[in-house]
């Protein structure tokens, strides 16, 4: 693929830690840019599913994940360069330098900014601190070996204190030789905050008046920040030399393609857009259905994909829909390819226990039950090291991520995964033949043969019918 030098105005919003207000400010900034006619595109650092849903709520278009563990330097550069629209906002994850290990920045959003030559705007949570904030900011800037941090937004700070604090911060930054500029501040916006739960923010669909909240943040940014300076930072981003991926993505989708039924509703909504794109490019037509409400699969279904989400919050409704549960079980028993990750895997069990200890009947394809343990289980990045089942041979090396508070009595032993941070090996993945399920979320682009295997199995099933 021929490389081009492309001009793409962009910035990354990053912070010292989670909970600093990155998502709120990113959504507000996207809304501000959209109002001004800039046609922004959005990305999220890391494997997060929920924050991109907020981006989509603002933009009306999808938001992709950028992850340096899943993808190499060239891949992430190409994704940014190929983004539709006039500019790009990248929302960081955790702290700026937090990655695979405390000893290095590998896998961090700083590494991503470095790979994509993206200027960084640092969001600093000012709650409960004063002069110490200057030390925190200077410490972060002192580790910025590439000079990528170009701006600072002080979040949850009063206007009166900002007027006294800003000159002190600017004086310290100038004295220390840092060229990061203070862009402005945001006051505490209780009317605009997003609620959280164990896996992150509550979904946009669960957030009351979510667009009004985002409008409130956009208004506060316009009132309290130097938006011209922020736009200058975006425009100052270096040109990107990368292959243009837009042509390869724009493949026609034929109506004759076999149907992959995609579970999508409040209980199942965690999907990497790149995975779905690869499945479409491999020849499948994706049709959504709701295990909460639909009583049948889409017409012509030849495969089922059950993604992650929050089935534990909808146990009663999922259990009550016996029609779709029985249909999915029959699909498994007749050999239809059924792929399930995390929440979808939980749904396939005989029983699902919620946080209050109440059990609900589920699909019944996986023996035993899923139950909460009160803490993250096997959290972090992994790579498939071995596939013991010949059907899935060749997928060794596919990368993924786990983040769940549930355990299963039947995790499966078809594959061996190795954890990125510790090197620990463990068995995972159940099912048989083209049915493949477990807690891991896979990123197919790290090993495209994964999408090809799934598509091939769906096509083969469709041809047999």
Secondary structure as the mmCIF struct_conf table of DSSP 4:
data_model
#
loop_
_struct_conf.conf_type_id
_struct_conf.id
_struct_conf.beg_label_comp_id
_struct_conf.beg_label_asym_id
_struct_conf.beg_label_seq_id
_struct_conf.end_label_comp_id
_struct_conf.end_label_asym_id
_struct_conf.end_label_seq_id
STRN STRN1 UNK A 3 UNK A 6
STRN STRN2 UNK A 9 UNK A 15
BEND BEND1 UNK A 16 UNK A 17
TURN_TY1_P TURN_TY1_P1 UNK A 18 UNK A 19
BEND BEND2 UNK A 20 UNK A 21
HELX_RH_AL_P HELX_RH_AL_P1 UNK A 22 UNK A 35
TURN_TY1_P TURN_TY1_P2 UNK A 36 UNK A 37
STRN STRN3 UNK A 40 UNK A 45
BEND BEND3 UNK A 46 UNK A 47
BEND BEND4 UNK A 49 UNK A 49
HELX_RH_AL_P HELX_RH_AL_P2 UNK A 50 UNK A 59
BEND BEND5 UNK A 60 UNK A 61
STRN STRN4 UNK A 64 UNK A 66
TURN_TY1_P TURN_TY1_P3 UNK A 68 UNK A 70
BEND BEND6 UNK A 71 UNK A 71
HELX_RH_AL_P HELX_RH_AL_P3 UNK A 73 UNK A 81
TURN_TY1_P TURN_TY1_P4 UNK A 82 UNK A 82
BEND BEND7 UNK A 84 UNK A 86
STRN STRN5 UNK A 87 UNK A 91
BEND BEND8 UNK A 94 UNK A 95
TURN_TY1_P TURN_TY1_P5 UNK A 96 UNK A 97
BEND BEND9 UNK A 100 UNK A 100
STRN STRN6 UNK A 101 UNK A 101
TURN_TY1_P TURN_TY1_P6 UNK A 102 UNK A 103
STRN STRN7 UNK A 104 UNK A 104
TURN_TY1_P TURN_TY1_P7 UNK A 106 UNK A 107
BEND BEND10 UNK A 108 UNK A 108
HELX_RH_AL_P HELX_RH_AL_P4 UNK A 109 UNK A 115
TURN_TY1_P TURN_TY1_P8 UNK A 116 UNK A 117
STRN STRN8 UNK A 120 UNK A 125
TURN_TY1_P TURN_TY1_P9 UNK A 127 UNK A 128
BEND BEND11 UNK A 130 UNK A 130
TURN_TY1_P TURN_TY1_P10 UNK A 131 UNK A 131
HELX_RH_AL_P HELX_RH_AL_P5 UNK A 132 UNK A 142
TURN_TY1_P TURN_TY1_P11 UNK A 143 UNK A 143
TURN_TY1_P TURN_TY1_P12 UNK A 145 UNK A 146
STRN STRN9 UNK A 149 UNK A 155
BEND BEND12 UNK A 156 UNK A 156
HELX_RH_AL_P HELX_RH_AL_P6 UNK A 159 UNK A 176
TURN_TY1_P TURN_TY1_P13 UNK A 177 UNK A 177
STRN STRN10 UNK A 181 UNK A 186
HELX_RH_3T_P HELX_RH_3T_P1 UNK A 190 UNK A 192
HELX_LH_PP_P HELX_LH_PP_P1 UNK A 193 UNK A 195
STRN STRN11 UNK A 196 UNK A 197
TURN_TY1_P TURN_TY1_P14 UNK A 198 UNK A 199
STRN STRN12 UNK A 200 UNK A 201
HELX_LH_PP_P HELX_LH_PP_P2 UNK A 202 UNK A 203
HELX_RH_3T_P HELX_RH_3T_P2 UNK A 204 UNK A 206
BEND BEND13 UNK A 207 UNK A 207
TURN_TY1_P TURN_TY1_P15 UNK A 208 UNK A 209
HELX_RH_AL_P HELX_RH_AL_P7 UNK A 210 UNK A 224
STRN STRN13 UNK A 225 UNK A 225
HELX_RH_AL_P HELX_RH_AL_P8 UNK A 227 UNK A 235
TURN_TY1_P TURN_TY1_P16 UNK A 236 UNK A 236
BEND BEND14 UNK A 237 UNK A 237
HELX_LH_PP_P HELX_LH_PP_P3 UNK A 238 UNK A 239
STRN STRN14 UNK A 240 UNK A 243
HELX_RH_AL_P HELX_RH_AL_P9 UNK A 246 UNK A 249
TURN_TY1_P TURN_TY1_P17 UNK A 255 UNK A 256
BEND BEND15 UNK A 257 UNK A 257
HELX_LH_PP_P HELX_LH_PP_P4 UNK A 258 UNK A 258
STRN STRN15 UNK A 259 UNK A 263
BEND BEND16 UNK A 265 UNK A 267
STRN STRN16 UNK A 268 UNK A 270
HELX_RH_AL_P HELX_RH_AL_P10 UNK A 273 UNK A 281
TURN_TY1_P TURN_TY1_P18 UNK A 282 UNK A 283
STRN STRN17 UNK A 285 UNK A 289
TURN_TY1_P TURN_TY1_P19 UNK A 291 UNK A 293
BEND BEND17 UNK A 295 UNK A 296
HELX_LH_PP_P HELX_LH_PP_P5 UNK A 297 UNK A 298
TURN_TY1_P TURN_TY1_P20 UNK A 299 UNK A 300
STRN STRN18 UNK A 301 UNK A 306
STRN STRN19 UNK A 308 UNK A 309
HELX_RH_3T_P HELX_RH_3T_P3 UNK A 311 UNK A 313
BEND BEND18 UNK A 314 UNK A 314
HELX_RH_AL_P HELX_RH_AL_P11 UNK A 315 UNK A 320
HELX_RH_AL_P HELX_RH_AL_P12 UNK A 322 UNK A 333
TURN_TY1_P TURN_TY1_P21 UNK A 334 UNK A 335
STRN STRN20 UNK A 337 UNK A 341
TURN_TY1_P TURN_TY1_P22 UNK A 342 UNK A 342
HELX_RH_AL_P HELX_RH_AL_P13 UNK A 343 UNK A 347
TURN_TY1_P TURN_TY1_P23 UNK A 348 UNK A 348
STRN STRN21 UNK A 349 UNK A 353
TURN_TY1_P TURN_TY1_P24 UNK A 355 UNK A 356
BEND BEND19 UNK A 357 UNK A 357
STRN STRN22 UNK A 359 UNK A 361
BEND BEND20 UNK A 365 UNK A 365
STRN STRN23 UNK A 366 UNK A 372
BEND BEND21 UNK A 374 UNK A 375
BEND BEND22 UNK A 377 UNK A 378
STRN STRN24 UNK A 380 UNK A 387
BEND BEND23 UNK A 389 UNK A 389
HELX_RH_3T_P HELX_RH_3T_P4 UNK A 390 UNK A 392
TURN_TY1_P TURN_TY1_P25 UNK A 393 UNK A 394
TURN_TY1_P TURN_TY1_P26 UNK A 396 UNK A 397
STRN STRN25 UNK A 399 UNK A 402
BEND BEND24 UNK A 405 UNK A 405
STRN STRN26 UNK A 406 UNK A 408
BEND BEND25 UNK A 409 UNK A 409
BEND BEND26 UNK A 414 UNK A 414
STRN STRN27 UNK A 415 UNK A 419
TURN_TY1_P TURN_TY1_P27 UNK A 420 UNK A 422
STRN STRN28 UNK A 425 UNK A 428
STRN STRN29 UNK A 430 UNK A 430
BEND BEND27 UNK A 432 UNK A 432
TURN_TY1_P TURN_TY1_P28 UNK A 433 UNK A 434
STRN STRN30 UNK A 436 UNK A 438
BEND BEND28 UNK A 439 UNK A 439
HELX_LH_PP_P HELX_LH_PP_P6 UNK A 440 UNK A 440
STRN STRN31 UNK A 441 UNK A 443
HELX_RH_3T_P HELX_RH_3T_P5 UNK A 444 UNK A 447
TURN_TY1_P TURN_TY1_P29 UNK A 448 UNK A 448
HELX_RH_AL_P HELX_RH_AL_P14 UNK A 449 UNK A 464
#
